[in-house]
């Protein structure tokens, strides 16, 4: 029920587009823009092309949230703050963002089937998808390393938080005693770990992978 309420609220946030043309993807927009496509075949034959364009650095002035734009056959059709739900032919397109990019950009049919949209080949997501197709073994290895880096980052964060909480003059220390983390990183070490976790979560965002603990902890 709560999910249905959020779905309806997202639908109510959709605003009509102004008909402007979709600008093609530029190489310098790799980490600031996401562009995905959905091609649907009409009953009478012609193909309809939807495009979801998200500029990560541009926010709504009123809400401060990222805006997703929906284009229909190259023209601006609708827009909404994320999380966004756009009505399209045969279902909806759902868009959700994380700190590091998109965590969802899927076509959901009226029957409930889900299909991830296809990234623009010139985008960072498109290049990552091409690596997955051309070098699947390397792609899986990179994905595995990203998960390991994030797990290490979360473990270190939990250890540091536990140490800080139990060292407080008043608090849980009087009940459970103090805790000293077995891993004591210098400031530069924490910086390196932080940069590695950001890189790992960014890599996962390029594949629209997200976990509230792993990627949420990194953000």
LOGU-62786 format. One record per atom (N, C-alpha, C): residue number from 0; chain; atom name; x, y, z. Coordinates in steps of 0.1 Angstrom, whole numbers, plus 5000, padded with zeros to 4 digits. Layout:
# LOGU-62786
  vomi  mivex  fikol     X     Y     Z
   NUM      A     CA     X     Y     Z
...
This chain:
# LOGU-62786
  vomi  mivex  fikol     X     Y     Z
     0      A      N  5008  4988  5000
     0      A     CA  5000  5000  5000
     0      A      C  5009  5013  5000
     1      A      N  5019  5013  5008
     1      A     CA  5028  5024  5009
     1      A      C  5035  5026  4996
     2      A      N  5038  5015  4989
     2      A     CA  5045  5016  4976
     2      A      C  5035  5022  4966
     3      A      N  5023  5018  4967
     3      A     CA  5013  5024  4957
     3      A      C  5011  5039  4959
     4      A      N  5011  5043  4972
     4      A     CA  5010  5058  4975
     4      A      C  5022  5065  4969
     5      A      N  5034  5060  4971
     5      A     CA  5045  5067  4966
     5      A      C  5045  5067  4951
     6      A      N  5040  5057  4944
     6      A     CA  5038  5056  4930
     6      A      C  5029  5067  4925
     7      A      N  5018  5069  4932
     7      A     CA  5008  5079  4928
     7      A      C  5013  5093  4930
     8      A      N  5021  5095  4941
     8      A     CA  5027  5108  4943
     8      A      C  5037  5111  4932
     9      A      N  5044  5101  4928
     9      A     CA  5054  5104  4917
     9      A      C  5047  5107  4904
    10      A      N  5036  5101  4901
    10      A     CA  5029  5104  4889
    10      A      C  5023  5118  4890
    11      A      N  5020  5123  4902
    11      A     CA  5014  5136  4903
    11      A      C  5025  5147  4901
    12      A      N  5038  5143  4903
    12      A     CA  5048  5153  4902
    12      A      C  5052  5155  4887
    13      A      N  5048  5147  4878
    13      A     CA  5051  5148  4864
    13      A      C  5045  5161  4858
    14      A      N  5054  5169  4851
    14      A     CA  5049  5181  4844
    14      A      C  5051  5179  4829
    15      A      N  5043  5186  4822
    15      A     CA  5044  5185  4807
    15      A      C  5057  5191  4802
    16      A      N  5062  5186  4791
    16      A     CA  5074  5191  4785
    16      A      C  5071  5203  4776
    17      A      N  5082  5210  4772
    17      A     CA  5081  5222  4763
    17      A      C  5084  5219  4749
    18      A      N  5086  5206  4745
    18      A     CA  5088  5203  4731
    18      A      C  5102  5206  4725
    19      A      N  5112  5210  4734
    19      A     CA  5125  5212  4729
    19      A      C  5132  5199  4724
    20      A      N  5142  5201  4715
    20      A     CA  5148  5189  4710
    20      A      C  5158  5183  4720
    21      A      N  5160  5170  4719
    21      A     CA  5170  5164  4728
    21      A      C  5184  5166  4722
    22      A      N  5193  5171  4731
    22      A     CA  5207  5174  4727
    22      A      C  5215  5161  4728
    23      A      N  5223  5159  4718
    23      A     CA  5231  5147  4718
    23      A      C  5241  5147  4729
    24      A      N  5246  5135  4733
    24      A     CA  5255  5133  4744
    24      A      C  5269  5137  4740
    25      A      N  5276  5145  4748
    25      A     CA  5289  5150  4746
    25      A      C  5299  5142  4756
    26      A      N  5311  5140  4751
    26      A     CA  5320  5132  4759
    26      A      C  5323  5138  4773
    27      A      N  5323  5151  4774
    27      A     CA  5327  5158  4787
    27      A      C  5315  5157  4797
    28      A      N  5304  5151  4793
    28      A     CA  5292  5149  4802
    28      A      C  5292  5136  4808
    29      A      N  5303  5128  4807
    29      A     CA  5303  5114  4811
    29      A      C  5299  5112  4826
    30      A      N  5303  5121  4835
    30      A     CA  5300  5119  4849
    30      A      C  5290  5129  4854
    31      A      N  5284  5137  4845
    31      A     CA  5274  5147  4849
    31      A      C  5261  5145  4843
    32      A      N  5260  5135  4834
    32      A     CA  5247  5133  4827
    32      A      C  5245  5118  4824
    33      A      N  5232  5114  4825
    33      A     CA  5228  5100  4822
    33      A      C  5218  5101  4811
    34      A      N  5219  5093  4801
    34      A     CA  5209  5093  4790
    34      A      C  5206  5079  4786
    35      A      N  5193  5075  4787
    35      A     CA  5189  5061  4785
    35      A      C  5177  5062  4775
    36      A      N  5176  5051  4767
    36      A     CA  5166  5050  4757
    36      A      C  5157  5038  4759
    37      A      N  5144  5040  4754
    37      A     CA  5134  5029  4754
    37      A      C  5128  5029  4741
    38      A      N  5129  5018  4733
    38      A     CA  5122  5017  4720
    38      A      C  5111  5007  4721
    39      A      N  5099  5012  4717
    39      A     CA  5087  5004  4718
    39      A      C  5081  5003  4704
    40      A      N  5076  4992  4700
    40      A     CA  5070  4990  4687
    40      A      C  5055  4992  4689
    41      A      N  5049  5001  4680
    41      A     CA  5035  5003  4680
    41      A      C  5028  4992  4673
    42      A      N  5015  4991  4676
    42      A     CA  5007  4980  4670
    42      A      C  5006  4982  4655
    43      A      N  5007  4994  4650
    43      A     CA  5006  4996  4636
    43      A      C  5019  4996  4629
    44      A      N  5030  4993  4636
    44      A     CA  5043  4991  4630
    44      A      C  5054  5001  4634
    45      A      N  5052  5014  4633
    45      A     CA  5062  5024  4636
    45      A      C  5068  5022  4650
    46      A      N  5080  5026  4652
    46      A     CA  5086  5025  4665
    46      A      C  5086  5038  4672
    47      A      N  5083  5038  4685
    47      A     CA  5083  5050  4694
    47      A      C  5096  5049  4702
    48      A      N  5103  5060  4703
    48      A     CA  5115  5061  4710
    48      A      C  5114  5071  4722
    49      A      N  5115  5066  4734
    49      A     CA  5116  5074  4746
    49      A      C  5130  5076  4750
    50      A      N  5133  5087  4756
    50      A     CA  5147  5090  4761
    50      A      C  5145  5096  4775
    51      A      N  5153  5091  4785
    51      A     CA  5154  5097  4798
    51      A      C  5167  5104  4800
    52      A      N  5167  5117  4802
    52      A     CA  5179  5125  4803
    52      A      C  5179  5131  4818
    53      A      N  5190  5128  4825
    53      A     CA  5192  5132  4838
    53      A      C  5205  5140  4839
    54      A      N  5205  5152  4843
    54      A     CA  5217  5160  4846
    54      A      C  5219  5160  4861
    55      A      N  5230  5153  4865
    55      A     CA  5232  5151  4880
    55      A      C  5235  5164  4887
    56      A      N  5241  5173  4881
    56      A     CA  5245  5186  4887
    56      A      C  5234  5196  4887
    57      A      N  5223  5194  4880
    57      A     CA  5212  5204  4879
    57      A      C  5201  5199  4888
    58      A      N  5196  5208  4896
    58      A     CA  5186  5205  4906
    58      A      C  5174  5215  4904
    59      A      N  5163  5210  4909
    59      A     CA  5151  5219  4910
    59      A      C  5154  5230  4920
    60      A      N  5151  5243  4916
    60      A     CA  5154  5254  4925
    60      A      C  5145  5254  4937
    61      A      N  5133  5248  4936
    61      A     CA  5124  5248  4947
    61      A      C  5127  5237  4957
    62      A      N  5130  5225  4952
    62      A     CA  5132  5213  4961
    62      A      C  5146  5209  4963
    63      A      N  5155  5213  4954
    63      A     CA  5169  5209  4955
    63      A      C  5171  5195  4950
    64      A      N  5161  5189  4944
    64      A     CA  5162  5175  4939
    64      A      C  5166  5175  4924
    65      A      N  5172  5164  4920
    65      A     CA  5176  5161  4906
    65      A      C  5163  5160  4898
    66      A      N  5163  5165  4886
    66      A     CA  5152  5164  4877
    66      A      C  5155  5155  4865
    67      A      N  5145  5146  4863
    67      A     CA  5146  5137  4851
    67      A      C  5137  5142  4840
    68      A      N  5142  5142  4828
    68      A     CA  5134  5147  4816
    68      A      C  5131  5135  4807
    69      A      N  5119  5134  4803
    69      A     CA  5115  5124  4793
    69      A      C  5113  5130  4780
    70      A      N  5119  5124  4770
    70      A     CA  5117  5128  4756
    70      A      C  5110  5118  4748
    71      A      N  5102  5122  4739
    71      A     CA  5094  5113  4730
    71      A      C  5098  5116  4716
    72      A      N  5104  5106  4709
    72      A     CA  5108  5108  4695
    72      A      C  5116  5121  4694
    73      A      N  5125  5123  4703
    73      A     CA  5135  5135  4702
    73      A      C  5130  5148  4707
    74      A      N  5117  5148  4713
    74      A     CA  5112  5161  4718
    74      A      C  5108  5160  4732
    75      A      N  5110  5171  4740
    75      A     CA  5108  5171  4754
    75      A      C  5093  5169  4757
    76      A      N  5090  5158  4764
    76      A     CA  5077  5153  4766
    76      A      C  5072  5156  4780
    77      A      N  5081  5154  4790
    77      A     CA  5076  5155  4804
    77      A      C  5089  5157  4813
    78      A      N  5087  5161  4825
    78      A     CA  5098  5162  4834
    78      A      C  5093  5160  4849
    79      A      N  5101  5156  4857
    79      A     CA  5097  5153  4871
    79      A      C  5110  5153  4880
    80      A      N  5109  5157  4892
    80      A     CA  5119  5154  4902
    80      A      C  5120  5139  4905
    81      A      N  5132  5135  4909
    81      A     CA  5133  5120  4912
    81      A      C  5131  5118  4927
    82      A      N  5125  5106  4930
    82      A     CA  5122  5095  4921
    82      A      C  5110  5099  4912
    83      A      N  5111  5095  4900
    83      A     CA  5102  5099  4889
    83      A      C  5095  5086  4884
    84      A      N  5082  5088  4880
    84      A     CA  5074  5077  4874
    84      A      C  5067  5084  4862
    85      A      N  5071  5080  4850
    85      A     CA  5066  5086  4838
    85      A      C  5056  5076  4831
    86      A      N  5044  5081  4828
    86      A     CA  5035  5072  4820
    86      A      C  5040  5071  4806
    87      A      N  5041  5059  4801
    87      A     CA  5045  5057  4787
    87      A      C  5036  5046  4781
    88      A      N  5038  5044  4768
    88      A     CA  5030  5034  4761
    88      A      C  5032  5020  4768
    89      A      N  5021  5014  4773
    89      A     CA  5021  5001  4778
    89      A      C  5026  5000  4792
    90      A      N  5029  5011  4799
    90      A     CA  5034  5010  4813
    90      A      C  5039  5023  4818
    91      A      N  5050  5023  4826
    91      A     CA  5056  5034  4831
    91      A      C  5072  5033  4830
    92      A      N  5079  5044  4831
    92      A     CA  5093  5044  4832
    92      A      C  5096  5050  4846
    93      A      N  5104  5042  4854
    93      A     CA  5107  5046  4868
    93      A      C  5122  5050  4868
    94      A      N  5124  5062  4874
    94      A     CA  5138  5067  4875
    94      A      C  5141  5071  4890
    95      A      N  5152  5065  4895
    95      A     CA  5156  5069  4908
    95      A      C  5171  5071  4908
    96      A      N  5175  5081  4916
    96      A     CA  5189  5085  4917
    96      A      C  5195  5083  4930
    97      A      N  5208  5081  4930
    97      A     CA  5216  5080  4942
    97      A      C  5227  5091  4943
    98      A      N  5235  5091  4953
    98      A     CA  5246  5101  4953
    98      A      C  5255  5100  4942
    99      A      N  5257  5088  4936
    99      A     CA  5267  5085  4926
    99      A      C  5262  5084  4912
   100      A      N  5249  5086  4910
   100      A     CA  5243  5084  4896
   100      A      C  5229  5079  4897
   101      A      N  5225  5070  4888
   101      A     CA  5212  5065  4889
   101      A      C  5212  5051  4895
   102      A      N  5202  5047  4902
   102      A     CA  5201  5034  4907
   102      A      C  5189  5026  4901
   103      A      N  5181  5034  4893
   103      A     CA  5170  5027  4886
   103      A      C  5166  5035  4874
   104      A      N  5165  5029  4863
   104      A     CA  5159  5035  4851
   104      A      C  5153  5024  4843
   105      A      N  5141  5020  4847
   105      A     CA  5134  5008  4842
   105      A      C  5121  5011  4836
   106      A      N  5117  5003  4826
   106      A     CA  5104  5003  4820
   106      A      C  5096  4992  4827
   107      A      N  5085  4995  4833
   107      A     CA  5076  4986  4840
   107      A      C  5063  4985  4832
   108      A      N  5060  4973  4827
   108      A     CA  5048  4971  4819
   108      A      C  5036  4971  4828
   109      A      N  5024  4972  4822
   109      A     CA  5012  4971  4830
   109      A      C  5010  4957  4837
   110      A      N  5017  4947  4831
   110      A     CA  5016  4934  4837
   110      A      C  5027  4932  4848
   111      A      N  5036  4942  4850
   111      A     CA  5045  4941  4861
   111      A      C  5059  4937  4857
   112      A      N  5061  4934  4844
   112      A     CA  5075  4930  4839
   112      A      C  5084  4942  4839
   113      A      N  5097  4940  4842
   113      A     CA  5106  4952  4843
   113      A      C  5118  4950  4833
   114      A      N  5121  4961  4826
   114      A     CA  5132  4961  4817
   114      A      C  5141  4973  4819
   115      A      N  5154  4971  4820
   115      A     CA  5162  4983  4822
   115      A      C  5164  4990  4808
   116      A      N  5164  5003  4808
   116      A     CA  5165  5011  4796
   116      A      C  5180  5009  4791
   117      A      N  5182  5012  4778
   117      A     CA  5195  5011  4772
   117      A      C  5202  5024  4773
   118      A      N  5214  5024  4778
   118      A     CA  5222  5037  4779
   118      A      C  5227  5041  4766
   119      A      N  5229  5054  4764
   119      A     CA  5235  5060  4753
   119      A      C  5249  5055  4751
   120      A      N  5253  5050  4739
   120      A     CA  5266  5044  4738
   120      A      C  5278  5053  4741
   121      A      N  5276  5066  4741
   121      A     CA  5286  5076  4744
   121      A      C  5287  5080  4759
   122      A      N  5277  5076  4766
   122      A     CA  5277  5079  4781
   122      A      C  5286  5070  4788
   123      A      N  5289  5073  4801
   123      A     CA  5297  5064  4809
   123      A      C  5290  5051  4812
   124      A      N  5277  5052  4813
   124      A     CA  5269  5039  4815
   124      A      C  5270  5031  4802
   125      A      N  5269  5037  4791
   125      A     CA  5270  5030  4778
   125      A      C  5284  5024  4776
   126      A      N  5294  5031  4780
   126      A     CA  5308  5025  4778
   126      A      C  5310  5013  4788
   127      A      N  5304  5014  4800
   127      A     CA  5305  5003  4810
   127      A      C  5297  4991  4804
   128      A      N  5285  4994  4798
   128      A     CA  5278  4983  4793
   128      A      C  5285  4976  4781
   129      A      N  5292  4984  4773
   129      A     CA  5300  4978  4762
   129      A      C  5312  4970  4767
   130      A      N  5318  4974  4778
   130      A     CA  5328  4966  4784
   130      A      C  5323  4953  4789
   131      A      N  5311  4953  4794
   131      A     CA  5304  4941  4799
   131      A      C  5301  4931  4788
   132      A      N  5298  4936  4776
   132      A     CA  5295  4928  4765
   132      A      C  5308  4922  4758
   133      A      N  5318  4931  4757
   133      A     CA  5330  4927  4750
   133      A      C  5340  4919  4759
   134      A      N  5340  4922  4772
   134      A     CA  5349  4915  4781
   134      A      C  5341  4911  4794
   135      A      N  5332  4901  4793
   135      A     CA  5324  4898  4805
   135      A      C  5332  4893  4817
   136      A      N  5343  4886  4815
   136      A     CA  5351  4881  4826
   136      A      C  5357  4893  4834
   137      A      N  5363  4902  4826
   137      A     CA  5368  4914  4832
   137      A      C  5358  4923  4839
   138      A      N  5346  4923  4833
   138      A     CA  5335  4931  4839
   138      A      C  5331  4925  4852
   139      A      N  5330  4912  4853
   139      A     CA  5326  4905  4865
   139      A      C  5336  4908  4876
   140      A      N  5349  4907  4872
   140      A     CA  5360  4909  4882
   140      A      C  5359  4924  4887
   141      A      N  5357  4933  4879
   141      A     CA  5356  4947  4883
   141      A      C  5344  4949  4893
   142      A      N  5333  4943  4889
   142      A     CA  5321  4943  4898
   142      A      C  5324  4937  4912
   143      A      N  5331  4925  4912
   143      A     CA  5335  4919  4924
   143      A      C  5344  4927  4933
   144      A      N  5353  4934  4927
   144      A     CA  5363  4942  4934
   144      A      C  5355  4954  4940
   145      A      N  5345  4960  4933
   145      A     CA  5337  4971  4938
   145      A      C  5330  4967  4951
   146      A      N  5324  4955  4951
   146      A     CA  5317  4950  4962
   146      A      C  5326  4948  4974
   147      A      N  5338  4942  4972
   147      A     CA  5348  4940  4982
   147      A      C  5352  4953  4989
   148      A      N  5355  4963  4980
   148      A     CA  5359  4976  4985
   148      A      C  5348  4983  4994
   149      A      N  5336  4981  4989
   149      A     CA  5325  4987  4997
   149      A      C  5323  4980  5010
   150      A      N  5324  4967  5010
   150      A     CA  5323  4959  5023
   150      A      C  5334  4963  5033
   151      A      N  5346  4965  5028
   151      A     CA  5357  4969  5036
   151      A      C  5354  4983  5042
   152      A      N  5349  4992  5033
   152      A     CA  5346  5005  5038
   152      A      C  5335  5005  5049
   153      A      N  5325  4997  5047
   153      A     CA  5314  4996  5057
   153      A      C  5319  4991  5070
   154      A      N  5327  4980  5069
   154      A     CA  5333  4974  5082
   154      A      C  5341  4985  5089
   155      A      N  5350  4992  5082
   155      A     CA  5358  5002  5089
   155      A      C  5350  5013  5095
   156      A      N  5339  5017  5088
   156      A     CA  5330  5027  5093
   156      A      C  5323  5023  5106
   157      A      N  5319  5010  5106
   157      A     CA  5312  5005  5118
   157      A      C  5322  5004  5130
   158      A      N  5334  5000  5127
   158      A     CA  5344  4999  5138
   158      A      C  5347  5013  5144
   159      A      N  5348  5023  5135
   159      A     CA  5351  5036  5140
   159      A      C  5339  5042  5147
   160      A      N  5327  5040  5143
   160      A     CA  5316  5045  5150
   160      A      C  5314  5038  5163
   161      A      N  5316  5025  5164
   161      A     CA  5315  5018  5177
   161      A      C  5325  5023  5187
   162      A      N  5337  5026  5182
   162      A     CA  5348  5032  5191
   162      A      C  5344  5046  5196
   163      A      N  5339  5054  5187
   163      A     CA  5335  5068  5191
   163      A      C  5323  5068  5201
   164      A      N  5313  5059  5199
   164      A     CA  5302  5058  5207
   164      A      C  5305  5053  5221
   165      A      N  5313  5043  5222
   165      A     CA  5317  5038  5235
   165      A      C  5327  5046  5243
   166      A      N  5334  5055  5236
   166      A     CA  5343  5064  5243
   166      A      C  5337  5077  5249
   167      A      N  5324  5079  5246
   167      A     CA  5317  5090  5251
   167      A      C  5316  5089  5266
   168      A      N  5318  5101  5273
   168      A     CA  5318  5101  5288
   168      A      C  5305  5095  5294
   169      A      N  5294  5098  5288
   169      A     CA  5281  5092  5292
   169      A      C  5274  5085  5280
   170      A      N  5270  5073  5282
   170      A     CA  5263  5066  5271
   170      A      C  5264  5051  5273
   171      A      N  5266  5044  5262
   171      A     CA  5266  5029  5263
   171      A      C  5278  5024  5270
   172      A      N  5289  5031  5271
   172      A     CA  5301  5026  5277
   172      A      C  5299  5021  5291
   173      A      N  5290  5027  5299
   173      A     CA  5288  5023  5313
   173      A      C  5280  5010  5313
   174      A      N  5275  5005  5302
   174      A     CA  5268  4993  5302
   174      A      C  5275  4982  5295
   175      A      N  5282  4985  5284
   175      A     CA  5289  4975  5276
   175      A      C  5305  4976  5277
   176      A      N  5309  4987  5283
   176      A     CA  5324  4990  5283
   176      A      C  5328  4997  5270
   177      A      N  5341  5000  5270
   177      A     CA  5346  5007  5258
   177      A      C  5351  4997  5248
   178      A      N  5351  5002  5236
   178      A     CA  5356  4994  5224
   178      A      C  5367  5001  5217
   179      A      N  5378  4994  5214
   179      A     CA  5389  5000  5207
   179      A      C  5390  4992  5193
   180      A      N  5389  5000  5183
   180      A     CA  5390  4994  5170
   180      A      C  5403  4987  5167
   181      A      N  5403  4975  5162
   181      A     CA  5416  4968  5159
   181      A      C  5423  4974  5147
   182      A      N  5416  4983  5140
   182      A     CA  5422  4989  5128
   182      A      C  5422  5005  5131
   183      A      N  5434  5010  5131
   183      A     CA  5435  5025  5134
   183      A      C  5442  5031  5122
   184      A      N  5434  5037  5113
   184      A     CA  5440  5043  5101
   184      A      C  5443  5058  5104
   185      A      N  5454  5062  5098
   185      A     CA  5458  5076  5098
   185      A      C  5448  5084  5090
   186      A      N  5449  5098  5090
   186      A     CA  5440  5106  5083
   186      A      C  5441  5103  5068
   187      A      N  5453  5101  5063
   187      A     CA  5455  5099  5049
   187      A      C  5449  5085  5045
   188      A      N  5450  5075  5054
   188      A     CA  5444  5062  5052
   188      A      C  5429  5063  5050
   189      A      N  5422  5071  5059
   189      A     CA  5408  5072  5058
   189      A      C  5404  5079  5045
   190      A      N  5413  5089  5040
   190      A     CA  5410  5096  5028
   190      A      C  5411  5086  5016
   191      A      N  5421  5077  5016
   191      A     CA  5422  5068  5005
   191      A      C  5410  5058  5005
   192      A      N  5406  5053  5017
   192      A     CA  5395  5044  5018
   192      A      C  5382  5051  5012
   193      A      N  5381  5064  5016
   193      A     CA  5369  5071  5012
   193      A      C  5369  5073  4997
   194      A      N  5380  5076  4991
   194      A     CA  5381  5078  4976
   194      A      C  5378  5064  4969
   195      A      N  5383  5054  4975
   195      A     CA  5381  5040  4969
   195      A      C  5366  5036  4969
   196      A      N  5359  5039  4980
   196      A     CA  5345  5036  4982
   196      A      C  5337  5044  4972
   197      A      N  5341  5057  4970
   197      A     CA  5333  5066  4961
   197      A      C  5335  5060  4947
   198      A      N  5347  5056  4943
   198      A     CA  5350  5050  4930
   198      A      C  5342  5038  4928
   199      A      N  5341  5029  4938
   199      A     CA  5334  5017  4937
   199      A      C  5319  5019  4936
   200      A      N  5313  5028  4943
   200      A     CA  5299  5031  4942
   200      A      C  5296  5037  4929
   201      A      N  5305  5046  4924
   201      A     CA  5303  5052  4910
   201      A      C  5303  5041  4900
   202      A      N  5312  5031  4901
   202      A     CA  5312  5020  4891
   202      A      C  5299  5012  4892
   203      A      N  5294  5010  4903
   203      A     CA  5282  5003  4905
   203      A      C  5270  5011  4899
   204      A      N  5270  5024  4901
   204      A     CA  5260  5032  4896
   204      A      C  5259  5032  4881
   205      A      N  5271  5030  4874
   205      A     CA  5271  5029  4860
   205      A      C  5264  5017  4855
   206      A      N  5262  5007  4864
   206      A     CA  5255  4995  4860
   206      A      C  5241  4995  4867
   207      A      N  5237  5006  4873
   207      A     CA  5225  5008  4880
   207      A      C  5223  4997  4891
   208      A      N  5234  4995  4898
   208      A     CA  5235  4987  4910
   208      A      C  5235  4995  4922
   209      A      N  5227  4991  4932
   209      A     CA  5226  4999  4944
   209      A      C  5222  4990  4956
   210      A      N  5228  4992  4967
   210      A     CA  5224  4985  4980
   210      A      C  5225  4996  4991
   211      A      N  5214  4997  4999
   211      A     CA  5213  5007  5008
   211      A      C  5224  5008  5018
   212      A      N  5230  4996  5022
   212      A     CA  5241  4996  5032
   212      A      C  5254  4999  5025
   213      A      N  5257  4992  5014
   213      A     CA  5270  4993  5008
   213      A      C  5272  5007  5001
   214      A      N  5263  5010  4992
   214      A     CA  5264  5023  4985
   214      A      C  5259  5035  4993
   215      A      N  5249  5032  5001
   215      A     CA  5244  5043  5010
   215      A      C  5254  5047  5021
   216      A      N  5261  5037  5026
   216      A     CA  5272  5040  5035
   216      A      C  5283  5048  5029
   217      A      N  5286  5045  5017
   217      A     CA  5297  5052  5010
   217      A      C  5293  5067  5007
   218      A      N  5280  5069  5006
   218      A     CA  5275  5083  5003
   218      A      C  5273  5091  5016
